[in-house]
Amino acid sequence: MLARSAECLYWMGRYLERTEHLCQLLGVQIGALIDRPVRELTFGWHRIYKHLQEAPPSGNRDDEFSFSEDETLADAYTLTDDLTFEPSNHYSIWSCFAQSRENARQVRHCISEDMWSSLNLSYLRVRDASLSDIWQDEPELFYIDLVRDVNTFFGMASVSMYRDEGWDFLQLGKTIEHLQLRVNLLAIQSQDSIPLPSDGSRDFEWTSLLNAYRASGAYQQNYGIDINAEDALDMLVSNSDLPNSLMYSITRTDERIRDLDAAPDARSGDSALRFSGRLKSLVAHEWPDAEDRARMLIMIANLAERLHDQIAVAWFNYRNENASRQF
Amino acid sequence: MATIQERVTRSFTNEGISFTLYDEDEATERIIPIDAIPRVVPQSEWLTIESGLKQRVTALNRFLHDVYHDARIIKDGVIPVDIIKSCPQYRLEMHRVATPNDVYVGICGSDIIRTNDGYRVLEDNLRVPSGVSYMIANRRAVKSNMPRIFRQNGVMEVEQYGRNLFETLRELTWTQTGEPSIALLTPGLFNAAFYEHVFLAHEIGAALVEGQDLVVNDGFVYMRTTAGLKKVDVIYRRVDDDFIDPLAFRNDSVLGVPGLMHAFKLGNVSLVNAPGTGVADDKSVYVYVPDMIRYYLNEEPILQNVETYLCRRTEDLEYTLDNLEKLVVKTVGGSGGYGMLIGPQSTREEINKYAQGIRDDPANFIAQPLLQLSRSPCWIDGALRPRCVDLRPFILQGAETRIVSGAFCRVALPEGSYVVNSSQGGGGKDVWVVQD
């Protein structure tokens, strides 16, 4: 496969995963506007922006949001618009859709018609929408529909895409993005989490995160109904049966890299495999006994970034002097 | 009819069948307008068009081989040497460069109009002709929305175009056997015809490459794949001559591949169409195509040209300047409907300004009478309305010549317009070749 086509598929997977991730977080955040206190909403916005390493409009990354009850809705509107429709925000849902479609346009010949149509229709729907349209009714439904669109796309891919390396690169992009976004989010959550309220009520920050990751049921199954931050974090990092855990993404990423490395005539993915292996070992063996979990999450985040670099060097941006591999 | 039109238009929107328009600031992706009512061409008429086009492309290829080798046609006084020498598309780099089967133009898109005197060739597009993807997309959209009418009328198929293109490209490799490694070279995502490049790459199973994806090593061309460098046998290039190799042509090109011409001249890779084919579709040279047919094939042209005045000739220049309000004037190297004057639709001020340009550089202009293009019924604003149309069939020349029975029909959608180009508000419609 052409290296640039592989890279487009990889980034298509990444942008669509990013879209889904943002939609899940925004869906929960906007749903919380109905009845959650400002303190919790503030943390929710802070968490979203900080893990994207983006500055919110008219603020700085490290600022505390200190708006009052009266100002909350107005700011929520601005922030939601910024994260959903703002074209100059590279992390907005609109930008993610536009980027995934631009990548898809370049590899239309490598994906199925069903995949293209599914993505194009979603893109057109977001393009033709505006926050003022969706805000009047139930805005969280808009995000639920978009998550469904992304899932439909990957569902179409799973039933219609030939299982060649193009498939592997699409899935690899998805799992790497999954890993990077979630580890960044968990790192922020661990560092900046506000104390559990003394009245013993549920800890909204972790509840909302478990809801966004569709992990509440799994949590109850493993730990009961009381939300404990340490248990929630442990599950979201190391539970290999949970599709939204870091361990799950790391395992899938490692499998994809092994598949690509083992393909006939493939360029070696040894350097990438070293990083995915290191990540697996870190979470499987070092995480359970780690005393400073926030620091360990940062280590995982750094390794995930370097893993991306190794993938790019192995298959997309390698140097040309390797004439011995010509065939 | 309104329902069918709405469905056909929606299918183009949903599938993103687009082209790109440019203004000063940005590139805009536009869905190409499609009219759901097909243009019907009787098979007897089509056979005339087909044989005329085969004759024409054969002569054009003979001309290109001749002009880059012995130039007999010039020595014999059929075409003036100054027309060739002054043509910017004549490439000295192609002098005595051989091509497989002596084919320079493997893919030709000729624009045909129907006048009161029958079908005539308005121009030949021999460099990077576009539009064939819309021919197939129009057909798929119309056929799926009018299946019964389509079946009942015995419409000739166009779906085999991709297969024909693949065979043609295989015949234009030097080995001409086996499974060639084919790359389609595109300028990239922002090119007006990018949709078509992706579409065709898919149809023929080619890698869709940009210049950055190719490297020349020891006189061979390789593409960068996830498995390393892979040799390329034939490049269907959709990049203009000027930009394909910064070492041979424009040195500021970032779209091309350094050393590509060297590999081509060594016979290690085929380029389709070959560089330098533009000398045969220059509007000054167009006038001589009927003479080429007589000269190389010893036959009378089956399809006639449109009457054309070469402003480089004194008497033609005088006639043109005296009759600008009746004529259509074009630059000899122009395309896309840009830079031309439609006299009957222009103001006196516009005509005077254009006349000055002609006086300054007469050799850069040709003139033609404003032809009454044939009209075809279109569904516009809920009613049938007549609009000017042309036809762009695609001719493939490898070891043999292939034409599918269909064409991209371009439509001048604005009322009263004669300009069918997509870049200037034109649309398209399906062409049904049916038995008489």
HADDOCK unambig.tbl for C-alpha pairs under 7 A between the chains (distance, minus, plus):
assign (segid A and resid 1 and name CA) (segid B and resid 225 and name CA) 5.20 0.50 0.50
assign (segid A and resid 1 and name CA) (segid B and resid 226 and name CA) 5.67 0.50 0.50
assign (segid A and resid 2 and name CA) (segid B and resid 207 and name CA) 6.64 0.50 0.50
assign (segid A and resid 2 and name CA) (segid B and resid 224 and name CA) 5.97 0.50 0.50
assign (segid A and resid 2 and name CA) (segid B and resid 225 and name CA) 4.01 0.50 0.50
assign (segid A and resid 2 and name CA) (segid B and resid 226 and name CA) 6.06 0.50 0.50
assign (segid A and resid 3 and name CA) (segid B and resid 224 and name CA) 5.75 0.50 0.50
assign (segid A and resid 3 and name CA) (segid B and resid 225 and name CA) 4.36 0.50 0.50
assign (segid A and resid 3 and name CA) (segid B and resid 226 and name CA) 4.74 0.50 0.50
assign (segid A and resid 106 and name CA) (segid B and resid 189 and name CA) 6.78 0.50 0.50
assign (segid A and resid 108 and name CA) (segid B and resid 198 and name CA) 6.40 0.50 0.50
assign (segid A and resid 109 and name CA) (segid B and resid 198 and name CA) 5.99 0.50 0.50
assign (segid A and resid 109 and name CA) (segid B and resid 199 and name CA) 6.73 0.50 0.50
assign (segid A and resid 109 and name CA) (segid B and resid 201 and name CA) 6.58 0.50 0.50
assign (segid A and resid 109 and name CA) (segid B and resid 202 and name CA) 4.52 0.50 0.50
assign (segid A and resid 117 and name CA) (segid B and resid 14 and name CA) 6.34 0.50 0.50
assign (segid A and resid 117 and name CA) (segid B and resid 15 and name CA) 5.63 0.50 0.50
assign (segid A and resid 120 and name CA) (segid B and resid 14 and name CA) 6.50 0.50 0.50
assign (segid A and resid 120 and name CA) (segid B and resid 15 and name CA) 6.95 0.50 0.50
assign (segid A and resid 121 and name CA) (segid B and resid 14 and name CA) 5.96 0.50 0.50
assign (segid A and resid 265 and name CA) (segid B and resid 227 and name CA) 5.70 0.50 0.50
assign (segid A and resid 266 and name CA) (segid B and resid 226 and name CA) 6.85 0.50 0.50
assign (segid A and resid 266 and name CA) (segid B and resid 227 and name CA) 4.44 0.50 0.50
assign (segid A and resid 267 and name CA) (segid B and resid 226 and name CA) 6.61 0.50 0.50
assign (segid A and resid 267 and name CA) (segid B and resid 227 and name CA) 4.89 0.50 0.50
assign (segid A and resid 267 and name CA) (segid B and resid 228 and name CA) 6.35 0.50 0.50
assign (segid A and resid 315 and name CA) (segid B and resid 226 and name CA) 4.90 0.50 0.50
assign (segid A and resid 316 and name CA) (segid B and resid 226 and name CA) 6.66 0.50 0.50
assign (segid A and resid 325 and name CA) (segid B and resid 228 and name CA) 5.82 0.50 0.50
assign (segid A and resid 325 and name CA) (segid B and resid 229 and name CA) 6.60 0.50 0.50
assign (segid A and resid 326 and name CA) (segid B and resid 228 and name CA) 6.34 0.50 0.50
assign (segid A and resid 326 and name CA) (segid B and resid 229 and name CA) 4.90 0.50 0.50
assign (segid A and resid 326 and name CA) (segid B and resid 230 and name CA) 5.72 0.50 0.50
assign (segid A and resid 327 and name CA) (segid B and resid 230 and name CA) 5.62 0.50 0.50
assign (segid A and resid 327 and name CA) (segid B and resid 231 and name CA) 6.72 0.50 0.50
